[in-house]
Amino acid sequence: MTLLKFLASSIILLLCSIEFAYPQCNTNSTILENGRIIDGTGTEPKQGWDILICEDKIIEIGQNLSASDSVNRIDISDLTILPGLIDMHGHLYANQGSSISNQQSYLNLFLAGGVTTIYSPGEYDAEGTLELQKKISLQQLHGPDILTSGPYFDHAPSQVPWIRGVSSIEELESQFNLWKDKINGIKVYTSITEAELSRLIELADQYNLPVTGHLGSITASKAIDLGIDGLEHGIIGMPEFFKFGFKSESIACQDASFDLTDPSIESLIQKIVENRVYINPTIVTLKVISNGFEPVTEWQQYVREDILKSILVLEQMVLDNKDIQNCISNALAKQNILLKEINDRGGLIVAGTDPVVPMLTPGFGLHREMELLVEAGLSPMEAIQAATINAAKALRKEGEFGSIEVGKLANFVVVHGDPSQNISDIGNTVMIIKDGIQYDPAKLRESALGEIGNEGNN
């Protein structure tokens, strides 16, 4: 090849690569103008900036961006735009007091709160969740993108009657092989054995699937040694503190102060931080069953009237149990101390809600969790990162979403106020943009009125 031909071909390749990276966006393009951008990376908000999107991708970010006359322009002056939120414990089933059901109605509520992605760590109806995932990807349903770990992985018999546990490594391998190509991660539950967890982590690593757990039979420290990637529920999912429910003899339930200098606690914190094990504390899950909890919204309006009574009866039984209430109070205090210490050392905190209790209305529940993270000692910006880029990192999807950066999905939530200064402003939702499509939160919520429970028993 002559030098001239080589230079010509190189120029053509360069031009093609530029066109691929920054496509000419003549149709389906939108520019969001003059907003306050909190990009999720931890950098200071950018005032009066624009975002150009084409189809479902972010093409350009900056001030005074130029665009063709045909572009759809949305003025977001005096508003704040953030990455679409990620609920890292976004189950799609609800305990209705006397029954359990998958909830398609949850989808609109999640999206209305600015939640554009959920990770469902274990499902009641795992196959049904895959169907919802498919319908959303085909735009047959509105809702957040669903990432799921499919069924729970547990040893038989599971503490939860409807979870189908395994009795051998061979059964575990069979369950994994059935689901490995359908899921985005693995969730283990409280009765999993050490041998089963070890083998499951080996298998998951071969398919780049993160493994998280609500532990009970294995300590968090041991699970980290085996290679687990995440820990659900913070202190109440770590048997070092809290074994199989509310027991007065457990560390979590005791009144004594939480001693971070205790060698076992210090060792655990060090392992969590050094191994980049993500912590999903779901503080709001404990708060919702504690006395004095303020509802995240007028949740009863979203629940079918005839099942509301059974939910309220179940709630009152927990609220009236003094042992449980004392334990929750002590555990919450220790949870906050542990979280702040892990965060201050550079640990990876994510935000999730576990809305199997309908009082934790999807979307609203994540706003409350972010407020609780700030109460625990995180800064508002750190709480935002917990619900955006940190979650994307935990899911190994940070190249696709979780921050407002060129090339990533056009998933945003637009709010009144400035959540980087006042985290409660995260709930002042004005609009949601998911995959480049704009949604009205009021209309989404209206469509969910009275719908929780309408899916029936599965």
Secondary structure as GFF3:
##gff-version 3
##sequence-region A 1 458
A	DSSP	alpha_helix	3	21	.	.	.	ID=ss1
A	DSSP	beta_strand	29	37	.	.	.	ID=ss2
A	DSSP	beta_strand	46	54	.	.	.	ID=ss3
A	DSSP	beta_strand	57	62	.	.	.	ID=ss4
A	DSSP	beta_strand	72	75	.	.	.	ID=ss5
A	DSSP	beta_strand	79	83	.	.	.	ID=ss6
A	DSSP	beta_strand	85	87	.	.	.	ID=ss7
A	DSSP	beta_strand	93	95	.	.	.	ID=ss8
A	DSSP	beta_strand	100	102	.	.	.	ID=ss9
A	DSSP	alpha_helix	105	112	.	.	.	ID=ss10
A	DSSP	beta_strand	115	120	.	.	.	ID=ss11
A	DSSP	alpha_helix	126	137	.	.	.	ID=ss12
A	DSSP	beta_strand	145	148	.	.	.	ID=ss13
A	DSSP	alpha_helix	169	179	.	.	.	ID=ss14
A	DSSP	beta_strand	186	188	.	.	.	ID=ss15
A	DSSP	alpha_helix	194	206	.	.	.	ID=ss16
A	DSSP	beta_strand	211	213	.	.	.	ID=ss17
A	DSSP	alpha_helix	220	226	.	.	.	ID=ss18
A	DSSP	beta_strand	230	232	.	.	.	ID=ss19
A	DSSP	three_ten_helix	234	237	.	.	.	ID=ss20
A	DSSP	three_ten_helix	251	253	.	.	.	ID=ss21
A	DSSP	alpha_helix	263	274	.	.	.	ID=ss22
A	DSSP	beta_strand	278	280	.	.	.	ID=ss23
A	DSSP	alpha_helix	283	287	.	.	.	ID=ss24
A	DSSP	three_ten_helix	299	302	.	.	.	ID=ss25
A	DSSP	alpha_helix	305	319	.	.	.	ID=ss26
A	DSSP	alpha_helix	322	344	.	.	.	ID=ss27
A	DSSP	alpha_helix	364	375	.	.	.	ID=ss28
A	DSSP	alpha_helix	380	386	.	.	.	ID=ss29
A	DSSP	alpha_helix	389	394	.	.	.	ID=ss30
A	DSSP	beta_strand	412	416	.	.	.	ID=ss31
A	DSSP	three_ten_helix	423	427	.	.	.	ID=ss32
A	DSSP	beta_strand	429	434	.	.	.	ID=ss33
A	DSSP	beta_strand	437	439	.	.	.	ID=ss34
A	DSSP	alpha_helix	441	447	.	.	.	ID=ss35
###
